[in-house]
Amino acid sequence: MKFDMKFDMKFDAKFDAEGMVSTVSTVTDRGTAAMNDRPTRVWNGVTIPEPGIYILDEAHKRIGFQAQHMMVSAVRGEFARGGATITIGDDPAQSSVTAHIETASVTTHNPDRDVHLQSADFLDVENFPTIAYKSTGLAWRENNDAIFDWARLRNNPLTRRGAATDVPEPARSPGRFVLSGDLSVKDVHRPVDLTVEFGGARRDPYGQDIFGFSATTEINREDFGLVWNVALEAGGWLVGKRVRIEIAGEAILQQPG
C-alpha cells in the first residue's frame, strides 16, 4: 500500500494602512508537503517557535469578550474581524505583538444589541473604526498554582501525622506568559496585561510553521470611555462594568528571523 500526498502552496496576504498584515489565505494545488524539519526550539523547558514574523490565522482565531447583564447573567460576544503581527525574537523575552480589531464587526448574535454596541453609547464605530493593542514587554511566568502548593504542604509528612496523601502535580500548559502592552479604545490609551497560555508549535501538513495560543484579561470598560448604563431599581446596573477579554488562535510564519 502506497500513499502519495502532494501539495503546492501560495500565500495571499493583505496589508492594512499601518503596514500590518491583516489577512492571509492559503491555496493548495500540487507539490510536496514539507514535514521533516521541526521549526521549533526549547526554552525554559518549553518547545517554542523559531524566530520570525508570524501573523494571526484568519481561519483559526476568536476575539471574544464577556460582560454581565442585569447583574445575574453573562453575555458573550466577539469581533469577527481583526488581525495581529507577532514577532518572535532570538531572545523569546524580546518578542512583540501589534494587533487591531474592527469595531464594526462586533457581534453578540442579537441584532438590536449589536447596533447599540456599535453606536456612540459604546464603541462609536463611525468615528473609531479600530481597537488597537501594542505590546511593551513579555515576561515568563512559572506554572505554579498556589492551591496545589498549599495542598502539597498540608499533606507533607513533616507537618501532618499519619501517612501522607500524594497530591498530583497540576496539569501544565506548554507555557505561560504575561504580555504587557497599551490598549487603545476610542481615544483612550491605557496599559493592559494579558495572561497568555502558549499552546505549542509545529509544522502543519501543508508545510506551514505555526503555533497556538490563548490570552485573557479583564478591564473596566469605563476606563476607556464606555460609560453608558442604566441603574436598576433593585440596585446595580443593567450592563456590568467589568469586561473579560478572551482571545485564542494560531499564528503562521511569514518571514523567518
PEPESUL-V281781 format. One record per backbone hydrogen bond with DSSP energy under -1.0 kcal/mol. CO is the residue of the C=O (numbers start at 0). NH is the residue of the N-H. E is the energy in kcal/mol with one decimal. If there is no record, write none. Layout:
co;nh;e
CO;NH;E
CO;NH;E
This chain:
co;nh;e
7;28;-1.9
9;26;-2.1
11;24;-1.2
13;21;-2.9
13;22;-1.1
15;18;-1.9
19;15;-2.9
22;13;-2.0
24;11;-2.1
26;9;-1.5
37;39;-2.3
38;49;-1.4
40;47;-3.1
42;45;-2.3
45;42;-2.9
47;40;-2.2
50;256;-2.5
51;87;-2.8
52;253;-3.5
52;254;-1.6
53;85;-3.1
54;251;-2.8
56;59;-1.2
59;249;-1.7
61;247;-2.2
62;78;-2.6
63;245;-2.5
64;76;-2.3
65;243;-2.6
66;74;-3.4
67;239;-3.3
68;71;-2.0
68;72;-1.8
72;68;-3.6
74;66;-2.3
76;64;-2.3
77;106;-2.5
80;101;-2.3
82;99;-2.6
83;55;-2.1
84;97;-2.1
85;53;-3.3
86;95;-2.2
87;51;-2.0
90;93;-2.8
91;94;-1.8
95;86;-2.6
96;134;-2.9
97;84;-2.9
98;132;-2.4
99;82;-2.2
100;130;-2.1
101;104;-1.7
102;105;-1.6
104;79;-1.9
106;77;-2.3
109;113;-2.6
110;114;-2.3
111;115;-1.8
112;116;-2.4
113;117;-1.8
116;122;-2.5
117;124;-2.1
118;121;-1.5
118;123;-2.8
123;127;-2.2
128;102;-1.9
130;100;-2.4
131;183;-3.0
132;98;-2.8
133;181;-2.6
136;179;-2.5
138;177;-2.7
141;143;-1.9
144;148;-1.9
145;149;-2.5
146;150;-1.9
147;151;-2.6
148;152;-2.1
149;153;-2.5
150;154;-1.5
152;155;-1.4
155;158;-1.8
174;197;-3.0
175;140;-2.4
176;195;-2.9
177;138;-2.2
178;193;-3.0
179;135;-3.2
179;136;-1.5
180;191;-2.9
181;133;-1.8
182;189;-2.4
183;131;-1.8
184;187;-2.3
187;184;-2.2
189;182;-3.2
191;180;-1.0
193;178;-2.9
194;215;-1.9
195;176;-2.7
196;213;-1.9
199;211;-2.2
201;209;-2.8
203;206;-2.2
207;203;-2.8
208;252;-2.9
209;201;-2.3
210;250;-2.7
211;198;-3.0
212;248;-2.3
213;196;-3.0
214;246;-3.1
215;194;-2.7
216;244;-2.9
218;242;-2.9
219;222;-1.7
220;223;-1.6
220;225;-1.9
221;224;-1.6
224;226;-1.3
229;237;-2.4
231;234;-1.6
235;231;-2.2
237;69;-3.0
240;220;-2.6
242;218;-2.6
243;65;-2.0
244;216;-1.6
245;63;-3.3
246;214;-3.1
247;61;-2.4
248;212;-2.1
249;56;-3.1
250;210;-1.5
251;54;-2.1
254;52;-2.7
